[in-house]
Amino acid sequence: MSTSLRTPIQTHRAFRARRTAALERRRPAVRTTAHGRRGLTAISSNGRARRSAMTPLGALARGLFAGALGTAAMDALLFARYKRGGGESEFAAWEFSSGLDNWEDAPAPAQVGKRLVEGLFRRELPPRHAALVNNVTHWIYGMLGGAQYGLIVGSLTTPRVRYGLPFGASVWAAGYVVLPAAKLYEPIWKYDSKTLAKDLSAHLVYGLGTSTALQLASASIGGTA
């Protein structure tokens, strides 16, 4: 019986071939996006493509954009509830707090903005600015929340829209910690379950709107900055 033996050179070549094949399986695939930009798509152990993580700057920018859309989604829900409750104002007037000209009737965003501006610039804001401060604070808060979400989720290779649910719930919970401490809300246990549920559902819509917008923004340009 004859036995074929490999020479050292043949053995070395076979080892290099196996090593090259293994490296090729682990190497990120280069793809060109619809905008002509080249991005890396990591290949998982099962051979399926995964989106590469966003850069911090890209995650921040898309998070701000997503937070704005999430805020708009929440406002749409709140306006629908307002109309079902008998509200007569049109959306623009409701959204921009038309007619709000005093601090006594101003909601929490206006009160927070007032305290921040007056504490920073050491000057009292006149009541005529209540509507403006309310809207600026409301939208900035929503966009900054989206920026934080973008930075966290943007570092993941497999973000999911459903991650917006715990995000929205966390924003809701934070409000009932910060605002009572600022004497702008009552402690959470003083609100009935229906009020808390309605407020929570609005924030869940905000979270889902933000996560959906971030997912779409990332997918449209391949997840690279």
N, C-alpha and C positions, 0 to 999 in steps of 0.2 A: 504494500500500500504506500503510495507516494503522498507526501505532505508538502504543500506549497508554502514557503516562508516568505514574508515580506522583508524587503531590504529596509535599513534605517531610513533611507530617503522616502520610500513609499509610505512608511509608517508616519513620518513627519508630515507628508502631504495630506494624508487622511485626517490627521489631527487638525491641521490648518483648515481643511474643508469643513469639518464639524464645527470648529470655533467660529468661522465666518458665517455659517448658516445660523448659529445661535445669536450672533450679534445682529444679523439682518432682521431676525424676528423681533428683537428688542428695540431696534432703531425706530425713532419717531418717523412717521410718514409725512412728507412735505406735500402740502396741497395749496392750490391757488384759490382764493376766495373770489366772490363775484365782483369785488372791487379791484381785483388784480393784485392783491397783497398775498404774500406767501406766509402761511402759518403752519405750525407743527401740530399734528394730531398723534397723541401717544397711542401705542398699541398695547392693549391689556393682555394678560396671560392667556385668555381664551381667543385671542386674535381679533377682538372687536375694537373699533376705533373709539378713543375717548378724547373729548375736547381738552385742549391745553388750558391751564389756568391763565386768567387775565393778569396783566400787569397791574400794580397798585393804582397807577394813574388812570388806566382804562377802566378799572373797577369803580374808582371814585366818580369819574365822569358819567358812566352809565348808571351808577347808583343814584346820582342826583336826578338824572332824567327819569329813571324808574320811580323814584320817590314822588316826583311831580305827577306822574300818571297814576300812581297809587292814591295820592291825595285827591285827584280828580275823581277816581272811582268811588272813594268814600263819600265825597261831597255829592255825587250823583245819587247815592243811596239815601243820604240824609235829606236831600231835597225832595226825593220821592216820598219819603215819610212825612216831610213837612206839608206837601201838597195833599196827601191822604188825610192829614189831620186838619184840613180846612184852610191851609195857607193860601194867600192870594197873590203874593209877590211873584214876579217872573224870576227866572233863574239868575240872571245877571244882577238884579237888585238884591236877591237873597244872598248870592255868593259874595258880593262885595259890601255887604252890610249897610246897604243904603238906609239912611235915616238914623243911624247910630251916631249920636253927637254928645254922649256923656259917658263917663266912666262907671257910673252906678249900674247901668244896664249892660255894660260891656261883658262879653263872655271871657272865659279863662285865657285864651290866647292873647287878647288885648291887654288883660291885666298883667300877664307875664311880660309882654313886650314893653309895657309902660314902666314896669319896675326895672327892667334891664336898661332901657334908654335913660331913665332918670338917674339910675345908679351909676351909669357909665359917664354921662355928660354933666351930671350935677345940675340939671335944669328940669323944671316941671313941664310936662307936656300938656298943652291945652286940650280941652274936651273935643274940639273939632277934629282932632287927629285919631279919635278912638277907632273909627271904621278902618282907616288906613293901617294903623298899628295891628288891629285884629287880623286883617288879611295877610299882611306881610309876615307876622309871626306864625300864623297857621301854615302858610305855604313853605316858609323856611324850615319849620320844624319837620314837616313831612318830607322835604327834600333831604335834609340832613339825616333823617332816619333812613332814607333810601341809600344815602352814601355809606352809612355804616353797614347796612345790609350788603351793599355791593362789595365792600372791602372784605367782608367775611366770606360770603358765598363765592366771590370772584376768585378766591384762592383754591376753590375746589375744582377738580376735573370733571365731576359729574353733579352739577347743581340740579335741583329739582324745584318745580313750581310749588310743590306742597310745602317746601321750607318756609314759604310766606305765612303759613298758618301760625307756627310758633313765633315767628317774628312779629306778626300783628298782635298776638296775645301778649307778648312781652312789652310792646309799646303801650298797650292798654293797661297792663299791670303797673308799669312804671308811672303812668299818670296818676294812679291812686296811691302812689307813694310820695311823689314830688308835690303834687298840687295840694293835698291836705297839709303837708308840712309848710307850704307857703300860705296857708289859710285861704286858699281859693276853692277848695273842695271840702266837703265833709269827709270824715273817715269812711272807708269803704263799707263798713258794717252798718252805716246809717242809711244806705240806699237799698231799695227793695230789689228783689231778684229780677223783675221785669226791666227796670232801668239799667241794671248792670248788664243784662243779656243783650239789650239793644245797643248799648255802648260797645260791648265786646264784639258783637257781630259787625258793627261798622269798622272796627279796627281789623277784624279778620279780612274784610273786603280790601282795606288798605294794604294789608300784608300780601294778599294774593295778587292784587293789582300791581304792586311793586315787584314781586317775584316774577310774574308773567312778563312784565315789561322788560325786566333785566334779562330774562331768558331769551326773549325775542331780539333784543338789542345785541346780545352776545352772539346769537346764532347768525344774525344777518351779516356780521363781519368776521365770523370765524373765531371769535373769542380772543383776538389779539389786539394790542393797543397800537 
